[in-house]
Amino acid sequence: MTSLTRRRDGRPARVGFVELFFDLVFVFAVTQISHTLLAHLTPLGALQAAMMAAAVWWAWIYTSWVTNWLDPERAAVRIALFAVMGAGLLLSTSLPEAFGAKGLWFALAFVSIQVGRSLFMLWAVRKDPVLSRNFLRILCWSSLSGLFWIAGGLVEGQTRLWLWLAALAIEYVSPALSFRVPGLGKAVTADWTVEGGHIAERVGLFVIICLGESILVTGATFADLTWTSEVVAAAVVAFVGTLAMWWLYFSASHEAASEVIANADDPGKLARRAYTYCPILIVAGIIVTAVGDELALMHPTGPVAIETAAVLIGGPLLFMIGGLLAQLAVFERWAMPRVIGVVALAGLWFVVPMTTPLGLAALTTAVMVAVAAWETLVVRTRPIAHP
């Protein structure tokens, strides 16, 4: 059998068209989560949306790690990706009723992705003792969490919530524990042959997907409204806010991060911190911001309801914190513009009683634009230092 792994010949691994095609399923998933959150804008609804976003991100990022090792141009790898796409479509379709009638379908779809992917990897890398042993450990952890996912799908109400929280805890703690399994030991990140540029590009493309979803939500809502001056202003603010998030993410630090990971002594450890854990906050921030933009479009004037303030401030705040932690993970230093941006966004809670939804959206957008401009000016005069 011809090897299914990528050739490591020193040239950057490019993202294949099949990987981009695979991502289309998750456009639907992100849209489903934002619409579900908008329809259930309560503390419980926010928790459930966060859990769904965490599950979707985990299914996607694990697959991206797999295609970092495997060559997506090989037929067997493509078939595996298409199978994950099919399960991902079922997962996405069930999201609005995951805590209702379609909970078991959601659980079965997620578990089939996690367990099925690991089984395929065990076959694909069976001649590589390091990778095969690592994916055997991952399979053990995925199977353990899968019991909680399926058990949660079989019950209802608070019991499902707690079982799925336990399942997510198992999913997210396993990489931090190096997938330690009795009798199999633990994974050593130094053995992970990570292509830094590829994983950085994959995560960047997922961020673009989420930003695109934000534009779709804004455009669809704006098109259905009466175009008063306030509504037009809200649409402009939402669009500029999306541009600011793109500017913040795809700054000079994004390119520098992939270079740092590629030249690191332990690239697997850096990639795990910067591209496995931190981006979930960035993605969640974009989703929540899209909900806030839609609320500001529908009700631009008048007092700011507490739930509206929570998403208008919380979305950009989550995005800013995620970017801050990602830069800290890679460069091992605090990015001062983002630290100040986090403080400024949190401080906007004090002006909520004195402004309107449109005014609050404009303020959060102004903070993001200011931070992005500050970082751009700093990079021009002082290049980002590598650790």
Residue pairs with C-beta under 8 A, 6 or more apart in sequence:
2 74
3 127
4 70
4 71
4 74
4 76
4 77
4 124
4 125
5 69
5 70
5 71
5 124
5 125
5 128
6 13
6 68
6 69
6 70
6 71
6 195
7 71
8 193
8 195
12 195
12 197
12 198
13 68
13 195
13 197
13 198
14 198
15 198
15 201
15 202
15 205
16 67
16 72
16 73
18 72
18 73
18 78
18 81
19 64
19 67
19 72
19 81
19 202
20 205
21 85
22 63
22 81
22 84
22 85
23 60
23 205
23 206
23 209
25 85
25 88
25 89
25 92
26 56
26 60
26 88
26 92
26 206
26 209
27 209
27 212
27 213
28 89
28 92
28 93
29 56
29 88
29 91
29 92
29 95
30 56
30 209
30 210
30 213
30 283
30 287
31 213
31 216
31 217
32 92
32 93
32 95
32 96
33 49
33 52
33 53
33 56
33 95
33 287
34 213
34 217
34 287
34 290
34 291
35 96
36 45
36 48
36 49
36 52
36 95
36 96
37 45
37 46
37 49
37 287
37 288
37 291
37 311
38 291
38 294
38 295
39 45
39 96
40 48
40 49
41 291
41 307
41 311
42 307
46 310
47 161
48 98
48 99
48 161
49 287
50 284
51 164
51 165
51 168
52 95
52 98
53 280
53 283
53 284
53 287
54 168
54 171
54 172
54 280
55 91
55 110
55 168
55 171
56 91
56 92
56 95
57 279
57 280
57 283
58 114
58 168
58 171
58 172
59 84
59 88
59 91
59 110
59 113
59 114
60 206
61 203
61 275
61 276
61 279
62 114
62 117
63 81
63 84
63 113
63 117
64 199
64 202
64 203
64 206
65 199
65 276
66 117
66 121
67 77
67 81
67 198
67 202
68 194
68 195
68 198
68 199
68 202
69 121
69 125
69 131
69 193
70 77
70 121
70 124
70 125
71 77
72 78
72 81
76 124
77 124
80 117
80 120
80 124
83 116
84 113
84 116
84 117
87 109
87 110
87 112
87 113
87 116
88 109
88 113
90 105
90 108
90 109
91 106
91 109
91 110
91 113
93 102
94 102
94 103
94 105
94 106
94 109
95 106
97 103
98 106
99 160
99 161
103 152
103 153
103 156
103 160
104 150
104 153
104 154
105 153
106 153
107 149
107 150
107 152
107 153
107 164
108 150
108 153
110 149
111 142
111 146
111 149
111 150
114 142
114 145
114 146
114 171
115 139
115 142
115 143
115 146
118 135
118 138
118 139
118 142
119 139
121 131
121 132
121 135
121 138
122 132
122 135
122 136
122 139
125 131
125 132
125 135
126 132
130 191
133 184
134 179
134 187
134 191
134 192
136 181
136 184
137 179
137 180
137 181
137 184
137 186
137 187
138 174
138 179
140 179
140 181
140 184
141 170
141 171
141 174
141 179
141 181
142 171
144 170
145 167
145 168
145 170
145 171
145 174
146 167
148 163
148 164
148 166
148 167
148 170
149 163
149 164
149 167
151 163
152 159
152 160
152 161
152 163
152 164
152 167
153 160
155 163
172 277
175 272
175 276
175 277
177 186
178 186
178 187
178 188
178 189
179 186
179 187
180 186
180 187
189 266
189 268
189 269
189 272
190 265
190 266
190 268
190 269
191 268
192 267
192 268
192 271
194 261
194 267
194 268
194 271
195 262
196 257
196 258
196 259
196 260
196 261
196 262
196 263
196 264
196 267
196 270
196 271
197 258
197 259
197 262
199 258
199 261
199 271
199 275
200 254
200 257
200 258
200 261
200 275
201 258
203 275
203 279
204 249
204 250
204 254
206 279
206 283
207 249
207 279
207 282
207 283
207 286
208 246
210 283
210 286
210 287
211 242
211 245
211 246
211 286
213 286
213 287
213 290
214 238
214 242
214 245
214 286
214 289
214 290
214 293
215 239
215 242
217 290
217 291
217 293
217 294
218 235
218 238
218 239
218 242
218 290
218 293
218 294
218 297
221 293
221 294
221 297
221 298
222 231
222 235
222 297
225 231
225 297
225 298
230 300
230 301
230 358
231 297
231 300
233 300
233 358
233 362
234 293
234 296
234 297
234 300
234 357
234 358
234 361
235 297
237 293
237 296
237 358
237 361
237 362
237 365
238 293
238 296
238 297
238 361
240 365
240 369
241 289
241 293
241 316
241 361
241 364
241 365
241 368
242 289
244 365
244 368
244 369
244 372
245 285
245 286
245 289
245 316
245 319
245 368
247 368
247 369
247 372
247 376
248 319
248 320
248 323
248 368
248 371
248 372
248 375
249 282
249 323
251 372
251 375
251 376
251 379
252 375
252 376
252 379
252 383
252 384
253 327
253 330
253 331
253 335
253 375
253 379
253 384
256 330
256 331
256 384
256 386
257 274
257 326
257 327
257 330
257 331
259 386
260 270
260 330
260 331
260 386
260 387
261 267
261 270
261 271
261 274
261 330
263 386
264 270
270 329
270 330
273 329
273 330
274 326
274 329
274 330
275 326
277 329
278 322
278 323
278 325
278 326
278 329
279 322
279 326
280 322
281 318
281 319
281 321
281 322
281 325
282 318
282 319
282 322
282 323
282 326
283 322
284 318
284 322
285 314
285 315
285 316
285 317
285 318
285 319
285 320
285 321
285 322
286 315
286 319
287 315
288 311
288 314
288 315
288 318
289 311
289 315
289 316
289 319
290 315
291 311
291 315
292 308
292 311
292 312
292 314
292 315
292 361
293 361
295 308
295 311
295 312
295 357
296 308
296 312
296 357
296 358
296 360
296 361
299 308
299 357
300 356
300 357
300 358
301 356
301 357
301 358
302 356
302 357
303 353
303 356
304 312
304 352
304 353
304 355
304 356
304 357
304 360
308 357
308 360
309 349
309 352
309 360
312 357
312 360
312 361
312 364
313 345
313 346
313 348
313 349
313 352
313 360
313 364
315 364
316 345
316 364
316 365
316 367
316 368
317 342
317 345
317 346
319 368
320 338
320 341
320 342
320 345
320 368
320 371
321 342
323 335
323 338
324 334
324 335
324 338
324 339
324 341
324 342
327 333
327 335
327 338
328 334
328 335
331 384
331 385
331 386
331 387
332 387
333 385
333 387
335 375
337 371
337 374
337 375
337 378
338 371
338 375
340 371
341 367
341 368
341 370
341 371
344 367
344 370
345 364
345 367
348 360
348 363
348 364
348 367
351 360
351 363
352 360
355 363
